[in-house]
């Protein structure tokens, strides 16, 4: 008889309590406030001014309020992202309620601090103490009359709405929609940064938005995870692993946008010796430390976090505490930078030309074949999206190859080509000249709506994503944890009511063709020219509408219930006729679209605004028909291949089972002949 020795229990360390999360957030706040105070003191931004000094409270309080507002907004966004895509939802319903509580508390703090920031901003701009009797009335005029006041008020309203929704949101979809409101507020915040009144306003705004979103996600998800970690137990490892992926993308966003911001605000290498430059170097150094900590986090902790009660867990907690502290310091230095005058003056354009008054940019040179290639107006947001699209697609293809699955190389070539054309269309010659010439704008439109979508539809990105992205599973890997990762979100979108509706071929065709009329013959066209948001909405809408239409006709991705090939050709020819009608209407039109824009640019070269608009109609009529004709050829080829496949399947079935249909048909004919013969015999005398 043998005896089994009792297993020696492994010594464990007490599981972290909720106070650990509070400690980390407190460290984040203290580090941020200390960094912003040190940076402001170093830059001299809080020194008294000779005329209309608002007082020390305003001079020192505004940077602190801005820092705390950004941290609270980050924590709000982080909590919503946790609810939408990180936290497992099948284990502890109380954890979801706790995450909602953290988000609601952060958004409430954000709302209050945003109000304080609004008040202190006006006091600083007006050089007026908040205790002045006239302050209240002038503050009301500031938020209703001046653009800066309206922007700050919009951020306050968005924060208040998010606070109300955070108390109710528990589903991933609700959290995602609420997070979109936080992004609206961050976009408003990006409008108030350096270069907001200079010629580089568009570039500075889009890069600042990317910077804010990347930093907010990185800081916010980790800070929101800290007070919830004690509830996760053995689900901590997958949650931290998911955060690690988010942090990697955020690192890239912050690095790219920070580089662009530096180039906008610095002119020469000697500018790094200024106070602004030294603060920028300090921020770069802290950011580098943060990147190294993130790498250490991924290599030493995430891979080993298999037991939450051991020393590895405490290694993780110590690393998170340091990481959050460094994040706070980076945020503080960033706010100090925002309060410091950059070497490149942040001033409006002096003696602007008519084109600069209307568009905010200098008039480009007269277009030539070479200038369409060499002229660039970088849109960092859309350029980053194009590069990220190429990187993500190639990573998915490599992932399939590593596990032995094949992916057709023509699809990869089609995707990369489409993304390269998208990059050039939104940042190259079409973007440069599309702002001052209607004909160039129409070239940009045709590329976005008819050329790029066909290439993307033929590359089957949704099919690739569903094959390459892993399904969300619990830690054991045996069952789903009910959270929504990228694959789950994609499936939910494809199978949603709205997804099926807009993917319907008839709806896609009406949306593709009809939205052009709505866009160009209403105020939406002018909004897209004047507003960055309107421009991004235009790019997104026409690219997506074109993809849905192309995918319904020749695409590979799932979604629409495609009609038969004859119906597809009829739908395509009807759309072609509509395009021709639209182009003819522009060619023969005598009324200038958006005359306050195209009619007031003062171009010394090129045709008149009306003649150029009529040329744009020719572009819509001529160039627009070429992709449509290519689609028609594609549908016809697909029809032919489908007939060939049907014939081959029938031949294989005949070889295997015999020609059952033909035998039945011959038997029917023989039966009819026999019946006729019998009838004739009965009629004979």
ZICOR-V882122 format. One record per backbone hydrogen bond with DSSP energy under -1.0 kcal/mol. CO is the residue of the C=O (numbers start at 1). NH is the residue of the N-H. E is the energy in kcal/mol with one decimal. If there is no record, write none. Layout:
[[CO/NH/E] [CO/NH/E]]
This chain:
[[17/20/-1.9] [18/22/-1.4] [19/23/-2.4] [20/24/-2.1] [21/25/-2.3] [22/26/-2.5] [23/27/-2.4] [24/28/-2.4] [25/29/-2.3] [26/30/-2.7] [27/31/-2.6] [28/32/-2.0] [29/33/-2.7] [30/34/-2.6] [31/35/-2.3] [32/36/-2.5] [33/37/-2.4] [34/38/-2.4] [35/39/-2.6] [36/40/-2.6] [37/41/-2.3] [38/42/-2.2] [39/43/-2.5] [40/44/-1.6] [44/47/-1.5] [55/59/-2.3] [56/60/-2.7] [57/61/-1.9] [58/62/-2.3] [60/64/-1.1] [61/65/-2.9] [62/66/-2.6] [63/67/-2.2] [64/68/-2.6] [65/69/-2.4] [66/70/-2.2] [67/71/-2.3] [68/72/-2.5] [69/73/-2.5] [70/74/-2.3] [71/75/-2.6] [72/76/-2.1] [73/77/-2.6] [74/78/-2.9] [75/79/-2.3] [76/80/-1.9] [77/81/-2.3] [78/82/-2.3] [79/83/-2.0] [80/84/-2.1] [81/85/-2.5] [82/86/-1.2] [82/87/-2.5] [92/95/-1.2] [93/97/-1.8] [94/98/-2.4] [95/99/-2.5] [96/100/-2.2] [97/101/-2.1] [98/102/-2.4] [99/103/-2.2] [100/104/-2.6] [101/105/-2.5] [102/106/-2.4] [103/107/-2.6] [104/108/-2.2] [105/109/-2.2] [106/110/-2.4] [107/111/-2.3] [108/112/-2.1] [109/113/-2.6] [110/114/-2.6] [111/115/-1.8] [112/116/-1.9] [113/117/-2.8] [114/118/-2.3] [115/119/-2.3] [116/120/-2.7] [117/121/-2.5] [118/122/-2.1] [119/123/-2.2] [120/124/-2.3] [121/125/-2.6] [122/126/-3.1] [123/127/-1.1] [123/128/-1.8] [129/132/-2.0] [132/135/-1.8] [134/138/-1.8] [135/139/-2.3] [136/140/-1.8] [137/141/-1.6] [138/142/-2.0] [139/143/-2.0] [141/145/-2.1] [142/146/-1.1] [146/150/-2.3] [147/151/-2.6] [148/152/-2.3] [149/153/-2.4] [150/154/-2.4] [151/155/-1.8] [152/156/-1.9] [153/157/-2.6] [154/158/-2.6] [155/159/-2.2] [156/160/-2.2] [157/161/-2.5] [158/162/-2.4] [159/163/-2.1] [160/164/-2.0] [161/165/-2.5] [162/166/-2.6] [165/168/-1.6] [165/169/-2.1] [171/175/-2.2] [172/176/-2.2] [173/177/-2.3] [174/178/-2.2] [175/179/-2.3] [176/180/-1.5] [178/182/-1.3] [179/183/-1.9] [180/184/-1.6] [181/185/-2.0] [182/186/-2.3] [183/187/-2.3] [184/188/-2.0] [185/189/-2.2] [186/190/-2.1] [189/192/-1.5] [193/196/-1.1] [198/201/-1.3] [200/204/-2.9] [201/205/-2.8] [202/206/-2.4] [203/207/-2.3] [204/208/-2.3] [205/209/-2.2] [206/210/-2.2] [207/211/-2.3] [208/212/-2.8] [209/213/-2.7] [210/214/-2.7] [211/215/-2.4] [212/216/-2.7] [213/217/-2.6] [214/218/-2.1] [215/219/-2.9] [216/220/-2.9] [217/221/-2.3] [218/222/-1.1] [219/223/-2.7] [220/224/-2.8] [221/225/-1.7] [222/226/-1.4] [225/229/-1.0] [228/231/-1.6] [232/235/-2.4] [233/236/-1.5] [235/239/-1.6] [236/240/-2.8] [237/241/-2.4] [238/242/-2.3] [239/243/-2.1] [240/244/-2.2] [241/245/-1.4] [242/246/-1.8] [243/247/-3.0] [244/248/-1.9] [245/249/-1.8] [246/250/-2.4] [247/251/-2.4] [248/252/-1.6] [249/253/-2.3] [250/254/-3.0] [251/255/-2.4] [252/256/-2.5] [253/257/-2.6] [254/258/-2.4] [255/259/-1.9] [256/260/-2.1] [257/261/-2.6] [258/262/-2.1] [259/263/-2.2] [260/264/-1.9] [261/265/-1.6] [262/266/-1.7] [265/344/-1.8] [268/271/-1.4] [269/272/-1.7] [270/273/-1.9] [271/274/-1.4] [274/278/-2.7] [275/279/-2.2] [276/280/-2.2] [277/281/-2.3] [278/282/-2.2] [279/283/-2.2] [280/284/-2.5] [281/285/-2.6] [282/286/-2.4] [283/287/-2.5] [284/288/-2.3] [285/289/-2.2] [286/290/-2.4] [287/291/-2.3] [288/292/-2.2] [289/293/-2.4] [290/294/-2.2] [291/295/-2.2] [292/296/-2.7] [293/297/-2.7] [294/298/-2.2] [295/299/-2.6] [296/300/-2.8] [297/301/-1.1] [297/302/-2.3] [301/305/-1.2] [304/306/-2.8] [309/13/-2.4] [310/314/-1.1] [311/315/-2.3] [312/316/-2.3] [313/317/-2.2] [314/318/-2.6] [315/319/-2.3] [316/320/-2.6] [317/321/-2.3] [318/322/-2.1] [319/323/-2.8] [320/324/-2.9] [321/325/-1.8] [322/326/-2.5] [323/327/-2.5] [324/328/-2.4] [325/329/-2.0] [326/330/-2.6] [327/331/-2.5] [328/332/-2.4] [329/333/-2.4] [330/334/-2.3] [331/335/-2.2] [332/336/-2.3] [333/337/-2.4] [334/338/-2.0] [335/339/-1.1] [337/340/-1.4] [345/347/-1.4] [353/357/-2.3] [354/358/-2.1] [355/359/-3.1] [368/372/-1.8] [370/373/-1.3] [370/374/-2.3] [371/375/-2.3] [372/429/-1.1] [379/383/-2.9] [380/384/-2.0] [381/385/-1.7] [382/386/-2.1] [383/387/-2.3] [384/388/-2.8] [385/389/-2.1] [386/390/-2.0] [387/391/-2.6] [388/392/-2.7] [389/393/-2.2] [390/394/-2.4] [391/395/-2.2] [392/396/-2.2] [393/397/-2.2] [394/398/-2.5] [395/399/-2.1] [396/400/-2.0] [397/401/-2.2] [398/402/-2.4] [399/403/-1.1] [400/405/-2.8] [401/404/-1.7] [408/412/-1.1] [409/413/-2.5] [410/414/-2.3] [411/415/-2.3] [412/416/-2.5] [413/417/-2.5] [414/418/-2.2] [415/419/-2.5] [416/420/-2.4] [417/421/-2.4] [418/422/-2.2] [419/423/-2.5] [420/424/-2.3] [421/425/-2.9] [422/426/-2.1] [423/427/-1.2] [424/428/-2.6] [427/377/-2.4] [428/432/-2.4] [429/433/-3.0] [430/434/-1.6] [433/436/-1.4] [433/437/-2.4] [437/441/-2.2] [438/442/-2.2] [439/443/-1.6] [440/444/-2.3] [441/445/-2.5] [442/446/-2.7] [443/447/-2.2] [444/448/-2.4] [445/449/-2.7] [446/450/-2.4] [446/451/-1.1] [447/452/-2.7] [451/455/-1.6] [452/456/-2.3] [453/457/-2.8] [454/458/-2.0] [460/464/-2.0] [461/465/-2.5] [462/466/-2.5] [463/467/-1.4] [464/468/-2.4] [465/469/-3.0] [474/477/-1.1] [479/474/-3.6] [481/89/-2.0] [481/90/-1.1] [485/489/-2.6] [486/490/-2.3] [487/491/-2.4] [488/492/-2.4] [489/493/-2.1] [490/494/-2.5] [491/495/-2.4] [496/500/-2.5] [497/501/-2.1] [498/502/-2.6] [499/503/-1.5] [504/508/-3.3] [505/509/-2.2] [506/510/-2.4] [507/511/-2.9] [508/512/-2.4] [509/513/-2.5] [510/514/-2.8] [511/515/-1.5] [514/518/-1.8] [515/519/-2.5] [516/520/-2.7] [517/521/-2.1] [519/525/-1.1] [523/527/-2.0] [524/528/-2.4] [525/529/-1.6] [526/530/-2.1] [527/531/-2.5] [531/535/-2.0] [532/536/-2.4] [533/537/-2.4] [534/538/-2.1] [535/539/-2.3] [536/540/-2.6] [537/541/-2.6] [538/542/-2.3] [539/543/-1.8] [540/544/-2.4] [541/545/-3.1] [542/546/-2.1] [543/547/-2.0] [544/548/-2.5] [545/549/-2.0] [546/550/-2.6] [547/551/-3.0] [548/552/-1.6] [550/554/-3.0] [560/562/-1.0] [564/568/-2.0] [565/569/-2.2] [566/570/-2.2] [567/571/-2.5] [568/572/-2.4] [569/573/-2.7] [570/574/-2.1] [571/575/-1.9] [572/576/-2.4] [573/577/-2.3] [574/578/-1.9] [575/579/-2.4] [576/580/-2.2] [577/581/-2.3] [578/582/-2.6] [579/583/-2.7] [580/584/-2.6] [581/585/-2.3] [582/586/-1.7] [583/587/-2.4] [584/588/-2.5] [594/597/-1.6] [594/598/-1.8] [595/599/-1.4] [597/600/-1.1] [608/612/-2.7] [609/613/-2.0] [610/614/-2.2] [611/615/-2.0] [612/616/-2.1] [613/617/-1.6] [614/618/-1.4] [615/619/-1.7] [616/620/-2.4] [617/621/-2.2] [618/622/-3.3] [619/623/-1.1] [619/624/-1.3] [625/629/-2.7] [626/630/-2.3] [627/631/-2.4] [628/632/-2.3] [629/633/-2.4] [630/634/-2.4] [631/635/-2.8] [632/636/-2.4] [633/637/-2.6] [634/638/-2.5] [635/639/-2.4] [636/640/-2.4] [637/641/-2.8] [638/642/-2.3] [639/643/-2.2] [640/644/-2.2] [641/645/-2.6] [642/646/-2.3] [643/647/-2.5] [644/648/-2.5] [645/649/-2.4] [646/650/-2.1] [647/651/-2.4] [648/652/-2.4] [649/653/-2.0] [650/654/-2.4] [651/655/-2.4] [652/656/-1.7] [653/657/-3.3] [654/658/-2.1] [658/660/-2.0] [659/663/-2.6] [660/664/-2.5] [661/665/-2.2] [662/666/-2.8] [663/667/-2.5] [664/668/-2.1] [665/669/-2.3] [666/670/-2.6] [667/671/-2.4] [668/672/-2.3] [669/673/-2.5] [670/674/-2.6] [671/675/-2.2] [672/676/-2.4] [673/677/-2.4] [674/678/-2.4] [675/679/-2.4] [676/680/-2.3] [677/681/-2.2] [678/682/-2.0] [679/683/-1.3]]
